[in-house]
Amino acid sequence: MDRTIFGKRSFWKLTLSLTVIMELITISMRLAFGQSAAEYITETNPPLLLQLHHMFWSVPFVIAGVFVSERMRSSVLWSIALGLIASDLSHHFLVLPLWVGNTGRHWR
């Protein structure tokens, strides 16, 4: 059996759980504001860090996961990073097409 963190069932359970939690938070925020991301950004002009897709928030976790030597902390950091990436991708390519009929491409 694979002994790396990616071969452990607990790693993938945590990653899936974090993906679902992040997506539920994203959907909740969209319902709370009642606006698309583009409308929210246009009307409120939030700081750049709030305008980023949550996939980009995974970068610090990936970097930290590379440098942390403890296996458990490293696996949690990688789970968080992959959960953020999976949540953002599922939001744009699964949730939004089903919900609003498009991928939410507002970067044109």
N, C-alpha and C positions, 0 to 999 in steps of 0.2 A: 504494500500500500504506500502511496505517496506520503512522505513525511513533511513536506513543505506546508506552510500555512494555507496555501491554495488547495491542498488535498484534504483538508479537514472539513468534515460536515458542519461543525460548529461555526467555522468561518463563513460558510455559505449561508447558513441560517441567519447569522447576524447581518450579513450583507443584504439579504432579502428583506429582513425586518426593517433595516434602516432605509432601504429603497421605498418600501410601502409607507413608512412614517413620513419621510420627506415628501412623497407625492401627496399624501393626505394633507400635510401642512400647506403645500403649494395650492392644492385645490381649495382648501379652506380660505386661504388668503384671497384667491380669485373671487370666491363667493362673497367674502366680507367686503371687498372693495367694489364688486360688481362691474369691473372694468377689465379690458384686456391689458396685457403688460405694456403695450405701446401707448394706450390711453393713459394709464397710470403714470408712466414716465413723462409724457407730454404735460399732463396737468399738475403733477406734484414736483417735478424736477428733483428727484431724490439724488443723494450722492452716488457717484459711480459704483461704489461697492454694493449698493442695493439694486443697481441696474444689471449687474452681471447674472448670467444664468448660473444656477447652482452647480452646474458641472465644473465651472471654473474654481469654485470653492474647494474642489477636491485636490487641487495642485499642492497647497501647503501640507495636506495630509499625506500625499504621495511622497513628497520630499522628506517629511518627518519619518515616514515609514521606512525609507531607505536608510536613514541615519540612526534610527533607534535600534539598539542591539538586542534588547529584551524581546524574545519571541512573542509573548502575549501582547505587549503594548504595540508591537509592530503589526500584528494581525488585526488588532482593533483599528488602528490607523488606516490600514489597507481596506478593511471592511467599510469604514466611513467613506473613504475616497470612492470605492466602487459603488457604494450605495448612492452617493450623490450623482455620479455619472449615469448610473442606470435609471435613477429617478428623472433626471433631466431628459434623457433620451426617450424614456417611456412617455413622459409628459408631451413631448413634441411629436412623437411618431405614433402614439396610441391614444392617449387621452384627448388631446386637442382635436385630432381629426374626427374622433367620435363625438366630441362635445360641440365644437364650433365649425367643423367641416374643413379645417386647414391645419397646417403644422404650426401656425403662429409665427411664420417667418416675417419678422418686422425689421430686419437689418438691411433692407434694400435702400 
